Amino acid sequence: MKKFQTILIIFLSSISFIFAQNGQILSLKLEESVSNTKPELIKAQIQIAAASSDGIFIELPQGLTAVVRSATLDGNMLWLMNGDKVIEKDNVLGWQLKDNGIVLHYSSAFSGQLDLEIAPDSARLNSFEQIDINIHQVKRNNSQLDVDNAVVAQSNLKIKPSTQTDEE
């Protein structure tokens, strides 16, 4: 019986450790443009656990492209580097566009609350009523960044307010 309890405790501990490793979306909002000169921004807060992965993939709807405009980790501004080069410093965030989202990658000691400003293609963004955003883990395989198929967090963002029809 004690052996069973020990195995059960180890199993449950490993499950909670695995779930603690995944990125978690803390908040997601759209900052609307007050004038036509300022683009709309998606602001995201994502909790990153140390050594959980080599990065995260922010999956956007097919056809919506976006770039990372700024990023902070626990309030400290990060340097942004476009590309897939290995990141060794904790104050650097690498990013790379994919067909349906953005790969973010970082050093192994990177952890904390990641605040992002993402600038989407406004013309395409406005064609959606809402968008679903999924987070996947990213693992480095030699010089390549591989996105895991499993969704570790997801949220949706309302783009256009619902309009009432004559029937309502």
HURADA-V495939 format. One record per pair of residues at least 12 apart in sequence whose C-alpha atoms are under 8 Angstrom apart, sorted by the first residue. I is the first residue (numbers start at 1). J is the second residue. Records with the same first field share a line. If there is no record, write none. Layout:
BEGIN
I: J + J
END
This chain:
BEGIN
20: 49
21: 48 + 49 + 50 + 51 + 52 + 53
22: 48 + 49 + 52 + 137 + 152 + 153
23: 46 + 47 + 48 + 49 + 56 + 135 + 136 + 137 + 152 + 153
24: 46 + 47 + 48 + 152 + 153
25: 44 + 45 + 46 + 47 + 153 + 154 + 155
26: 44 + 45 + 46 + 47
27: 43 + 44 + 45 + 46
28: 42 + 43 + 44 + 45 + 155 + 156 + 157
29: 42 + 43 + 44 + 157
30: 42 + 43 + 157 + 158 + 159
31: 43
39: 119 + 122
40: 119 + 120 + 122
41: 117 + 118 + 119 + 120
42: 116 + 117 + 118 + 119 + 120
43: 115 + 116 + 117 + 118
44: 114 + 115 + 116 + 117 + 118
45: 113 + 114 + 115 + 116
46: 113 + 114 + 115
47: 111 + 112 + 113 + 114
48: 110 + 111 + 112 + 113 + 114
49: 110 + 111 + 112
50: 108 + 109 + 110 + 111 + 112
51: 108 + 109 + 110 + 111
53: 108 + 137 + 138 + 139
54: 105 + 106 + 107 + 108 + 137 + 138 + 139 + 140
55: 103 + 104 + 105 + 106 + 137 + 138 + 139
56: 103 + 104 + 105 + 135 + 136 + 137 + 138 + 147
57: 101 + 102 + 103 + 104 + 134 + 135 + 136 + 137 + 138 + 147
58: 101 + 102 + 103 + 104 + 133 + 134 + 135 + 136
59: 100 + 101 + 102 + 133 + 134 + 135 + 136
60: 100 + 101 + 102 + 131 + 132 + 133 + 134
61: 100 + 101 + 131 + 132 + 133
62: 99 + 100
63: 99 + 100 + 124
64: 100 + 101 + 120 + 121 + 124 + 125
65: 99 + 100 + 101 + 120 + 121
66: 97 + 101 + 102 + 118 + 119 + 120 + 121
67: 97 + 102 + 118 + 119 + 120
68: 95 + 116 + 117 + 118 + 119
69: 116 + 117 + 118 + 119
70: 116 + 117 + 118
71: 93 + 114 + 115 + 116 + 117
72: 114 + 115 + 116
73: 91 + 111 + 112 + 113 + 114 + 115
74: 112 + 113 + 114 + 115
75: 115
76: 91
77: 91
78: 91 + 92 + 93
79: 91 + 92 + 93
80: 92 + 93 + 94 + 95
81: 93 + 94 + 95
82: 94 + 95 + 96
83: 95 + 96
84: 96 + 105 + 143 + 144 + 145
85: 143
86: 106 + 107 + 143
87: 105 + 106 + 107
88: 106 + 107 + 108
89: 106 + 107
90: 106 + 107 + 109 + 110
92: 106 + 107
93: 105 + 106
94: 106
103: 138
105: 138
125: 159
126: 159 + 160
128: 159 + 160
129: 158 + 159 + 160 + 161 + 162
130: 156 + 157 + 158 + 159 + 160
131: 156 + 157 + 158 + 159
132: 154 + 155 + 156 + 157
133: 154 + 155 + 156 + 157
134: 151 + 152 + 153 + 154 + 155
135: 151 + 152 + 153 + 154
136: 148 + 149 + 150 + 151 + 152 + 153
137: 150 + 151 + 152
END
